[in-house]
Amino acid sequence: MEKLRDKLLAKFPIEQIKWRVGNLSGDTRCSLLAYVDARDVAERLDDVIGIEGWQSKISETPCGRVICELSLNINGSWINKTFGGFTLLCHSTAPT
């Protein structure tokens, strides 16, 4: 299990690290965010877990929140992790 964990946690090659602008601060400053493309993550999972050993599901809540569920088959048992992002599209419809 430790070898599997080490392979999944291995650093991605520098060539696979991409950058995008985060917050802008005035006309001359911004923060940069490093990320790895989902295709590189999928390739890592294919190589380490096997192409039939993992799956992902993307869904959206009624208020526009995106949820990703990642499932890995480890030693015959499916392990699920769910991650959600925030959105500014959620508005209460309750009367005020």
DSSP file (Angstrom, degrees, kcal/mol; ACC not computed):
  #  RESIDUE AA STRUCTURE BP1 BP2  ACC     N-H-->O    O-->H-N    N-H-->O    O-->H-N    TCO  KAPPA ALPHA  PHI   PSI    X-CA   Y-CA   Z-CA
    1    1 A M     >        0   0    0      0, 0.0     4,-2.3     0, 0.0     5,-0.2   0.000 360.0 360.0 360.0 -35.5    0.0    0.0    0.0
    2    2 A E  H  >  +     0   0    0      1,-0.2     4,-2.5     2,-0.2     5,-0.2   0.888 360.0  51.5 -64.9 -39.2    2.9    2.4    0.8
    3    3 A K  H  > S+     0   0    0      2,-0.2     4,-2.3     1,-0.2    -1,-0.2   0.908 109.9  50.1 -63.5 -41.1    4.4    1.9   -2.8
    4    4 A L  H  > S+     0   0    0      2,-0.2     4,-2.2     1,-0.2    -2,-0.2   0.926 111.2  48.5 -61.3 -46.0    1.0    2.8   -4.3
    5    5 A R  H  X S+     0   0    0     -4,-2.3     4,-2.2     1,-0.2    -2,-0.2   0.914 110.5  51.1 -60.8 -44.2    0.7    5.9   -2.1
    6    6 A D  H  X S+     0   0    0     -4,-2.5     4,-0.7     1,-0.2    -1,-0.2   0.894 110.1  49.8 -61.3 -40.8    4.2    7.0   -3.1
    7    7 A K  H >< S+     0   0    0     -4,-2.3     3,-0.5     1,-0.2    -1,-0.2   0.900 112.2  47.1 -66.2 -40.3    3.4    6.6   -6.8
    8    8 A L  H 3< S+     0   0    0     -4,-2.2    -1,-0.2     1,-0.2    -2,-0.2   0.858 115.6  45.7 -68.6 -34.2    0.2    8.6   -6.5
    9    9 A L  H 3< S+     0   0    0     -4,-2.2    -1,-0.2    -5,-0.2    -2,-0.2   0.462  82.9 126.4 -89.2  -1.6    2.0   11.3   -4.5
   10   10 A A  S << S-     0   0    0     -4,-0.7    -3,-0.1    -3,-0.5     2,-0.0  -0.251  70.4-101.1 -58.0 142.6    5.0   11.6   -6.7
   11   11 A K        -     0   0    0      1,-0.1    -1,-0.1     0, 0.0     3,-0.1  -0.344  34.7-118.9 -63.0 143.2    5.7   15.1   -8.0
   12   12 A F        -     0   0    0      1,-0.1    -1,-0.1    -3,-0.1     5,-0.1  -0.582  39.1 -92.9 -78.6 147.3    4.7   15.8  -11.5
   13   13 A P    >   -     0   0    0      0, 0.0     3,-2.3     0, 0.0     4,-0.4  -0.288  34.7-115.2 -58.3 146.7    7.4   16.8  -13.9
   14   14 A I  G >  S+     0   0    0      1,-0.3     3,-1.2     2,-0.2    -2,-0.1   0.793 114.4  65.2 -55.8 -30.1    7.9   20.5  -14.2
   15   15 A E  G 3  S+     0   0    0      1,-0.3    -1,-0.3     3,-0.0    -3,-0.0   0.739  99.1  53.4 -66.6 -21.0    6.8   20.4  -17.8
   16   16 A Q  G <  S+     0   0    0     -3,-2.3    21,-0.6     2,-0.1     2,-0.5   0.511  85.2  99.8 -92.7  -4.9    3.4   19.4  -16.7
   17   17 A I  E <   -A   36   0A   0     -3,-1.2     2,-0.3    -4,-0.4    19,-0.2  -0.711  55.7-170.8 -83.7 126.6    2.9   22.3  -14.3
   18   18 A K  E     -A   35   0A   0     17,-3.0    17,-2.5    -2,-0.5     2,-0.3  -0.755   8.0-144.1-114.9 163.6    0.8   25.0  -15.8
   19   19 A W  E     +A   34   0A   0     -2,-0.3     2,-0.3    15,-0.2    15,-0.2  -0.946  15.5 177.0-130.1 147.0    0.1   28.5  -14.5
   20   20 A R  E     -A   33   0A   0     13,-1.7    13,-3.1    -2,-0.3     2,-0.3  -0.980  38.2 -95.8-143.6 158.8   -2.9   30.8  -14.6
   21   21 A V  E     -A   32   0A   0     -2,-0.3    11,-0.2    11,-0.2     3,-0.1  -0.557  38.7-178.9 -75.1 131.9   -3.6   34.3  -13.2
   22   22 A G  E     +     0   0A   0      9,-4.3     2,-0.3     1,-0.4    -1,-0.1   0.609  57.3   0.3 -93.4-110.6   -5.4   34.3   -9.9
   23   23 A N  E     -     0   0A   0      9,-0.0     8,-2.2     2,-0.0     2,-0.4  -0.611  65.7-140.5 -84.0 140.2   -6.3   37.6   -8.2
   24   24 A L  E     -A   30   0A   0     -2,-0.3     2,-0.5     6,-0.2     6,-0.3  -0.831  12.3-166.7 -96.8 139.3   -5.5   40.9   -9.9
   25   25 A S  E >>  -A   29   0A   0      4,-3.3     4,-1.2    -2,-0.4     3,-0.6  -0.870  57.9 -49.9-128.7  97.6   -4.4   43.7   -7.7
   26   26 A G  T 34 S-     0   0    0     -2,-0.5    -1,-0.1     1,-0.2     0, 0.0  -0.374  94.1 -51.2  72.2-155.9   -4.4   47.0   -9.5
   27   27 A D  T 34 S+     0   0    0      1,-0.1    -1,-0.2    -3,-0.1     3,-0.0   0.596 134.4  37.3 -92.0 -12.7   -2.8   47.3  -13.0
   28   28 A T  T <4 S+     0   0    0     -3,-0.6     2,-0.4     1,-0.1    -2,-0.2   0.482 102.8  65.8-123.0  -3.2    0.6   45.8  -12.1
   29   29 A R  E  <  +A   25   0A   0     -4,-1.2    -4,-3.3     2,-0.0     2,-0.3  -0.938  45.0 153.2-128.7 146.4    0.1   42.9   -9.7
   30   30 A C  E     -A   24   0A   0     -2,-0.4     2,-0.4    -6,-0.3    -6,-0.2  -0.979  36.5-117.5-155.9 162.8   -1.5   39.5   -9.7
   31   31 A S  E     -     0   0A   0     -8,-2.2    -9,-4.3    -2,-0.3     2,-0.4  -0.873  25.4-142.4-103.9 143.5   -1.1   36.2   -8.1
   32   32 A L  E     -A   21   0A   0     -2,-0.4     2,-0.5   -11,-0.2   -11,-0.2  -0.865   8.4-153.5-105.6 138.7   -0.2   33.1  -10.1
   33   33 A L  E     -A   20   0A   0    -13,-3.1   -13,-1.7    -2,-0.4     2,-0.3  -0.947   6.5-146.9-114.6 126.0   -1.7   29.7   -9.5
   34   34 A A  E     +A   19   0A   0     -2,-0.5     2,-0.3   -15,-0.2   -15,-0.2  -0.694  27.8 163.6 -88.5 142.1    0.1   26.5  -10.4
   35   35 A Y  E     -A   18   0A   0    -17,-2.5   -17,-3.0    -2,-0.3     2,-0.4  -0.975  34.6-126.4-151.8 164.9   -2.0   23.5  -11.4
   36   36 A V  E     -A   17   0A   0     -2,-0.3   -19,-0.1   -19,-0.2     5,-0.1  -0.960  37.3-110.8-114.2 133.3   -1.8   20.2  -13.2
   37   37 A D    >>  -     0   0    0    -21,-0.6     4,-1.6    -2,-0.4     3,-0.9  -0.312  22.0-123.0 -62.6 142.2   -4.1   19.5  -16.1
   38   38 A A  H 3> S+     0   0    0      1,-0.3     4,-2.7     2,-0.2     5,-0.2   0.809 111.5  61.3 -57.8 -31.2   -6.8   16.9  -15.4
   39   39 A R  H 3> S+     0   0    0      1,-0.2     4,-2.0     2,-0.2    -1,-0.3   0.862 103.2  50.0 -65.4 -34.5   -5.5   14.8  -18.4
   40   40 A D  H <> S+     0   0    0     -3,-0.9     4,-2.0     2,-0.2    -1,-0.2   0.874 110.8  49.3 -69.7 -36.9   -2.1   14.4  -16.6
   41   41 A V  H  X S+     0   0    0     -4,-1.6     4,-2.6     2,-0.2    -2,-0.2   0.921 110.4  50.8 -65.8 -43.7   -3.9   13.3  -13.4
   42   42 A A  H  X S+     0   0    0     -4,-2.7     4,-2.5     1,-0.2    -2,-0.2   0.895 109.7  50.3 -60.9 -40.0   -5.9   10.8  -15.4
   43   43 A E  H  X S+     0   0    0     -4,-2.0     4,-2.5     2,-0.2    -1,-0.2   0.905 109.4  51.3 -64.5 -41.0   -2.7    9.4  -17.0
   44   44 A R  H  X S+     0   0    0     -4,-2.0     4,-2.5     2,-0.2     5,-0.3   0.931 111.4  47.4 -59.9 -46.3   -1.2    9.1  -13.5
   45   45 A L  H  X>S+     0   0    0     -4,-2.6     4,-2.5     1,-0.2     5,-1.4   0.900 111.1  51.1 -64.0 -41.0   -4.2    7.2  -12.3
   46   46 A D  H  <5S+     0   0    0     -4,-2.5     4,-0.4     3,-0.2     5,-0.2   0.927 114.2  44.6 -58.8 -44.9   -4.1    4.9  -15.4
   47   47 A D  H  <5S+     0   0    0     -4,-2.5    -2,-0.2    -5,-0.2    -1,-0.2   0.876 125.4  30.1 -68.8 -38.8   -0.5    4.2  -14.8
   48   48 A V  H  <5S+     0   0    0     -4,-2.5    -3,-0.2    -5,-0.2    -2,-0.2   0.902 135.2  22.6 -91.3 -45.9   -0.7    3.6  -11.1
   49   49 A I  T  <5S-     0   0    0     -4,-2.5    -3,-0.2    -5,-0.3    -2,-0.1   0.775 108.6-113.6 -93.4 -30.9   -4.2    2.2  -10.5
   50   50 A G    > < -     0   0    0     -5,-1.4     3,-1.6    -4,-0.4     4,-0.2  -0.104  30.1 -83.3 103.7 152.5   -4.9    0.8  -14.0
   51   51 A I  T 3  S+     0   0    0      1,-0.3     3,-0.3    -5,-0.2    -1,-0.1   0.749 130.6  41.7 -66.7 -22.2   -7.5    2.0  -16.5
   52   52 A E  T 3  S+     0   0    0      1,-0.2    -1,-0.3    -6,-0.1    -2,-0.1   0.336  99.6  77.1-102.1   7.0  -10.3    0.0  -14.9
   53   53 A G  S <  S+     0   0    0     -3,-1.6    20,-3.3    -8,-0.1     2,-0.3   0.338  94.9  36.5-101.1   7.0   -9.3    0.8  -11.3
   54   54 A W  E     +B   72   0B   0     -3,-0.3     2,-0.3    18,-0.2    18,-0.2  -0.990  54.5 178.9-152.9 159.4  -10.7    4.3  -11.1
   55   55 A Q  E     -B   71   0B   0     16,-2.3    16,-3.1    -2,-0.3     2,-0.3  -0.983  10.6-153.3-156.2 156.9  -13.5    6.5  -12.2
   56   56 A S  E     -B   70   0B   0     -2,-0.3     2,-0.4    14,-0.2    14,-0.2  -0.958   2.3-162.9-133.6 154.8  -14.8   10.0  -11.7
   57   57 A K  E     -B   69   0B   0     12,-2.1    12,-2.8    -2,-0.3     2,-0.5  -0.992   3.8-161.0-139.2 127.9  -18.1   11.7  -11.8
   58   58 A I  E     +B   68   0B   0     -2,-0.4     2,-0.3    10,-0.2    10,-0.2  -0.924  19.7 165.6-109.4 132.5  -18.9   15.4  -12.2
   59   59 A S  E     -B   67   0B   0      8,-2.6     8,-3.1    -2,-0.5     2,-0.4  -0.926  25.7-136.8-140.1 167.0  -22.2   16.8  -11.2
   60   60 A E  E     -B   66   0B   0     -2,-0.3     6,-0.2     6,-0.2    -2,-0.0  -0.986  15.9-133.1-128.8 135.5  -23.8   20.1  -10.6
   61   61 A T    >   -     0   0    0      4,-2.8     3,-2.2    -2,-0.4     6,-0.0  -0.365  37.2 -99.2 -77.6 165.1  -26.1   21.1   -7.8
   62   62 A P  T 3  S+     0   0    0      0, 0.0    -1,-0.1     0, 0.0    -2,-0.0   0.768 124.3  52.8 -57.3 -25.4  -29.3   23.1   -8.5
   63   63 A C  T 3  S-     0   0    0      2,-0.1    26,-0.1    27,-0.1    -2,-0.0   0.315 125.8 -97.0 -96.4  10.6  -27.6   26.3   -7.5
   64   64 A G  S <  S+     0   0    0     -3,-2.2     2,-0.4     1,-0.3    24,-0.1   0.533  72.0 146.3  95.3   5.9  -24.6   25.8   -9.8
   65   65 A R        -     0   0    0     22,-0.1    -4,-2.8    24,-0.1     2,-0.5  -0.635  42.8-136.3 -78.4 132.0  -22.0   24.2   -7.4
   66   66 A V  E     -B   60   0B   0     -2,-0.4    19,-2.3    -6,-0.2     2,-0.4  -0.769  19.6-167.6 -93.9 130.6  -19.8   21.7   -9.2
   67   67 A I  E     -BC  59  84B   0     -8,-3.1    -8,-2.6    -2,-0.5     2,-0.5  -0.960   4.1-164.1-120.0 133.2  -19.1   18.4   -7.4
   68   68 A C  E     -BC  58  83B   0     15,-3.2    15,-3.1    -2,-0.4     2,-0.5  -0.973   0.9-165.4-117.9 128.8  -16.4   15.9   -8.4
   69   69 A E  E     -BC  57  82B   0    -12,-2.8   -12,-2.1    -2,-0.5     2,-0.5  -0.965   4.6-167.1-113.3 123.7  -16.4   12.4   -7.0
   70   70 A L  E     -BC  56  81B   0     11,-3.0    11,-2.5    -2,-0.5     2,-0.4  -0.943   4.4-169.9-111.4 127.5  -13.3   10.3   -7.5
   71   71 A S  E     -BC  55  80B   0    -16,-3.1   -16,-2.3    -2,-0.5     2,-0.4  -0.970   2.8-171.1-122.2 131.8  -13.4    6.6   -6.9
   72   72 A L  E     -BC  54  79B   0      7,-2.5     7,-3.0    -2,-0.4     2,-0.9  -0.960  20.2-138.4-120.5 138.4  -10.4    4.2   -6.7
   73   73 A N  E     + C   0  78B   0    -20,-3.3     2,-0.6    -2,-0.4     5,-0.2  -0.850  28.8 179.2 -96.2 104.9  -10.5    0.4   -6.6
   74   74 A I  E >   - C   0  77B   0      3,-2.7     3,-1.8    -2,-0.9    -2,-0.0  -0.936  69.1 -23.0-112.1 115.9   -7.9   -0.5   -4.0
   75   75 A N  T 3  S-     0   0    0     -2,-0.6    -1,-0.2     1,-0.3     3,-0.1   0.856 128.5 -48.8  52.3  40.0   -7.4   -4.2   -3.3
   76   76 A G  T 3  S+     0   0    0      1,-0.2     2,-0.4    -3,-0.1    -1,-0.3   0.426 118.7 105.3  84.9  -1.1  -11.0   -4.9   -4.5
   77   77 A S  E <   -C   74   0B   0     -3,-1.8    -3,-2.7     2,-0.0     2,-0.5  -0.946  67.0-131.1-115.2 133.2  -12.7   -2.2   -2.5
   78   78 A W  E     -C   73   0B   0     -2,-0.4     2,-0.5    -5,-0.2    -5,-0.2  -0.698  20.0-164.9 -82.8 127.1  -14.0    1.1   -4.0
   79   79 A I  E     -C   72   0B   0     -7,-3.0    -7,-2.5    -2,-0.5     2,-0.4  -0.962   7.7-160.4-113.3 125.3  -12.9    4.2   -2.1
   80   80 A N  E     -C   71   0B   0     -2,-0.5     2,-0.4    -9,-0.2    -9,-0.2  -0.868  12.0-177.0-112.2 138.9  -14.8    7.4   -2.9
   81   81 A K  E     -C   70   0B   0    -11,-2.5   -11,-3.0    -2,-0.4     2,-0.4  -0.998  10.6-157.7-130.2 136.3  -13.8   11.0   -2.3
   82   82 A T  E     -C   69   0B   0     -2,-0.4     2,-0.4   -13,-0.2   -13,-0.2  -0.954   9.0-175.7-119.6 133.8  -16.0   13.9   -3.1
   83   83 A F  E     -C   68   0B   0    -15,-3.1   -15,-3.2    -2,-0.4     2,-0.4  -0.968   4.1-165.9-127.6 141.4  -14.8   17.4   -3.7
   84   84 A G  E     -C   67   0B   0     -2,-0.4     2,-0.2   -17,-0.2   -17,-0.2  -0.978   7.3-149.3-132.2 144.6  -16.9   20.5   -4.3
   85   85 A G        -     0   0    0    -19,-2.3     2,-0.3    -2,-0.4   -19,-0.1  -0.610  22.5-116.1-101.2 166.5  -16.1   24.0   -5.5
   86   86 A F        -     0   0    0     -2,-0.2     2,-0.3   -21,-0.1   -20,-0.1  -0.662  26.9-166.6 -99.8 158.5  -17.9   27.2   -4.6
   87   87 A T        -     0   0    0     -2,-0.3     3,-0.4   -22,-0.1   -22,-0.1  -0.977  28.2-141.1-141.5 154.8  -19.9   29.4   -6.9
   88   88 A L  S    S+     0   0    0     -2,-0.3   -24,-0.1     1,-0.2   -23,-0.0   0.370  90.4  83.9 -92.3   3.2  -21.3   32.9   -6.8
   89   89 A L        +     0   0    0    -26,-0.1     2,-0.5   -25,-0.1    -1,-0.2   0.561  61.8 105.4 -84.7  -7.7  -24.4   31.7   -8.6
   90   90 A C        +     0   0    0     -3,-0.4     2,-0.4   -26,-0.1   -27,-0.1  -0.618  44.4 168.0 -78.1 122.1  -26.1   30.5   -5.4
   91   91 A H        -     0   0    0     -2,-0.5     2,-0.2     0, 0.0    -2,-0.0  -0.995  35.8-115.7-133.2 139.9  -28.9   32.8   -4.4
   92   92 A S        -     0   0    0     -2,-0.4    -2,-0.0     1,-0.1     0, 0.0  -0.518  16.2-165.4 -72.6 139.0  -31.6   32.2   -1.8
   93   93 A T        +     0   0    0     -2,-0.2    -1,-0.1     2,-0.1     3,-0.1   0.309  51.4 120.3-104.0   6.4  -35.1   32.2   -3.2
   94   94 A A  S    S-     0   0    0      1,-0.1    -2,-0.1     2,-0.0     2,-0.0  -0.462  73.5-105.1 -70.5 140.5  -36.6   32.5    0.3
   95   95 A P              0   0    0      0, 0.0    -1,-0.1     0, 0.0    -2,-0.1  -0.335 360.0 360.0 -63.5 147.5  -38.8   35.6    0.8
   96   96 A T              0   0    0     -3,-0.1    -2,-0.0    -2,-0.0    -3,-0.0   0.402 360.0 360.0-104.1 360.0  -37.2   38.4    2.8
